[in-house]
Amino acid sequence: MRLTKQAYFLDKVFVGYDVFGLPTYDEARSDPFYMEFEPYGTQLASRDYGVNVAEINYRMFTHPNDRFELNMIIHHKEKEFKILQIMDYDKHYEILVRLEGSVEGD
Protein backbone atom coordinates (compact mmCIF):
# COMPACT_ATOMS: atom_id res chain seq x y z
CA MET A 1 0.00 0.00 0.00
CA ARG A 2 1.41 3.37 -1.02
CA LEU A 3 0.84 5.94 1.75
CA THR A 4 2.00 9.45 0.82
CA LYS A 5 0.33 11.80 3.29
CA GLN A 6 1.52 12.46 6.84
CA ALA A 7 -0.69 13.06 9.88
CA TYR A 8 -0.11 13.35 13.62
CA PHE A 9 -1.70 12.07 16.80
CA LEU A 10 -2.90 14.68 19.27
CA ASP A 11 -1.64 14.08 22.82
CA LYS A 12 -2.62 15.78 26.05
CA VAL A 13 0.35 17.26 27.92
CA PHE A 14 0.18 18.12 31.63
CA VAL A 15 0.75 21.86 32.11
CA GLY A 16 0.10 22.43 35.80
CA TYR A 17 -2.75 23.13 38.17
CA ASP A 18 -5.43 25.80 38.01
CA VAL A 19 -6.50 28.05 40.92
CA PHE A 20 -8.78 25.29 42.23
CA GLY A 21 -5.98 22.71 42.30
CA LEU A 22 -7.29 20.78 39.30
CA PRO A 23 -4.80 19.55 36.68
CA THR A 24 -4.73 21.42 33.37
CA TYR A 25 -3.63 19.99 30.04
CA ASP A 26 -2.56 21.35 26.69
CA GLU A 27 -2.62 19.59 23.34
CA ALA A 28 0.52 18.71 21.39
CA ARG A 29 1.15 16.90 18.12
CA SER A 30 3.28 13.79 18.30
CA ASP A 31 4.17 10.58 16.47
CA PRO A 32 3.69 11.21 12.76
CA PHE A 33 2.23 8.39 10.68
CA TYR A 34 1.63 7.91 6.97
CA MET A 35 -1.85 7.50 5.50
CA GLU A 36 -4.13 8.20 2.55
CA PHE A 37 -7.50 9.99 2.60
CA GLU A 38 -10.47 9.69 0.29
CA PRO A 39 -13.85 11.43 0.49
CA TYR A 40 -16.43 9.10 1.97
CA GLY A 41 -19.94 9.31 3.38
CA THR A 42 -22.36 7.82 5.86
CA GLN A 43 -24.41 6.01 3.19
CA LEU A 44 -21.30 4.39 1.70
CA ALA A 45 -20.15 3.27 5.17
CA SER A 46 -23.53 1.72 5.81
CA ARG A 47 -23.50 -0.10 2.48
CA ASP A 48 -19.84 -1.18 2.45
CA TYR A 49 -19.24 -1.97 6.12
CA GLY A 50 -22.71 -2.21 7.68
CA VAL A 51 -21.71 0.65 10.00
CA ASN A 52 -24.25 3.31 10.97
CA VAL A 53 -22.13 6.24 12.16
CA ALA A 54 -23.34 9.79 11.54
CA GLU A 55 -21.42 12.48 9.67
CA ILE A 56 -18.56 10.53 8.14
CA ASN A 57 -16.54 12.74 5.75
CA TYR A 58 -13.48 10.68 4.85
CA ARG A 59 -12.04 7.19 4.84
CA MET A 60 -8.40 6.90 5.86
CA PHE A 61 -6.04 4.04 5.00
CA THR A 62 -2.95 3.43 7.15
CA HIS A 63 -0.66 0.76 8.52
CA PRO A 64 -1.76 -0.96 11.76
CA ASN A 65 -0.98 1.08 14.87
CA ASP A 66 -2.09 0.41 18.44
CA ARG A 67 -2.41 4.14 19.15
CA PHE A 68 -5.62 4.53 17.15
CA GLU A 69 -8.71 4.77 19.37
CA LEU A 70 -12.34 5.76 18.81
CA ASN A 71 -13.06 9.48 19.25
CA MET A 72 -9.34 10.31 19.05
CA ILE A 73 -8.37 13.51 17.24
CA ILE A 74 -5.68 13.44 14.54
CA HIS A 75 -4.15 16.34 12.59
CA HIS A 76 -3.52 16.56 8.86
CA LYS A 77 -2.71 19.76 6.93
CA GLU A 78 -4.04 22.26 9.49
CA LYS A 79 -7.24 20.27 10.05
CA GLU A 80 -8.52 18.11 12.87
CA PHE A 81 -10.27 14.82 12.24
CA LYS A 82 -12.13 12.68 14.75
CA ILE A 83 -11.93 8.88 14.47
CA LEU A 84 -15.43 7.38 14.31
CA GLN A 85 -14.80 3.76 13.28
CA ILE A 86 -11.73 1.53 12.90
CA MET A 87 -11.67 -1.53 10.66
CA ASP A 88 -8.66 -3.70 11.45
CA TYR A 89 -7.38 -5.85 8.57
CA ASP A 90 -4.25 -8.01 8.45
CA LYS A 91 -1.96 -5.49 6.77
CA HIS A 92 -3.82 -2.18 7.04
CA TYR A 93 -6.48 -0.19 8.88
CA GLU A 94 -9.43 1.52 7.26
CA ILE A 95 -10.59 4.33 9.51
CA LEU A 96 -13.74 6.41 9.09
CA VAL A 97 -13.25 10.01 10.22
CA ARG A 98 -15.16 13.28 10.48
CA LEU A 99 -13.68 16.73 9.87
CA GLU A 100 -13.79 18.61 13.17
CA GLY A 101 -12.21 21.93 12.26
CA SER A 102 -9.02 23.83 11.53
CA VAL A 103 -5.89 24.00 13.64
CA GLU A 104 -4.22 27.35 14.14
CA GLY A 105 -0.47 27.76 13.86
CA ASP A 106 0.40 24.70 11.76
Steps between C-alpha positions, in 0.01 A plus 500: 500500500641837398443757777616851407333735747619566855279560804558529874341372818380761747626440855402670823797648687483586871557874548435557869215570737232767484393725791272224631780242507369307200749377238507687169610357167607636165494324165814412305563319173713189518589179317452563129354218292440452129152459353272570205163679505203470269162674520242267648149521641258351748295319233811338351615388847162345564503318167866392497560421867153476656600786732246766597712793619379855438692769313786305347702721261806294410644151499864471602736214414809439715729233637390328824578704811389433857468873571179539300191524722137599444428872544872583480597820319769493230653790305563522127581820307367750756180301556372284782325171437314286751520120472150350484563138397807277462506194276801283579628285212813284488729752332314831527234699684205671338384781725185708458549860613309827526648845439489688830658832409819690427813517711667835550875541472587194290 
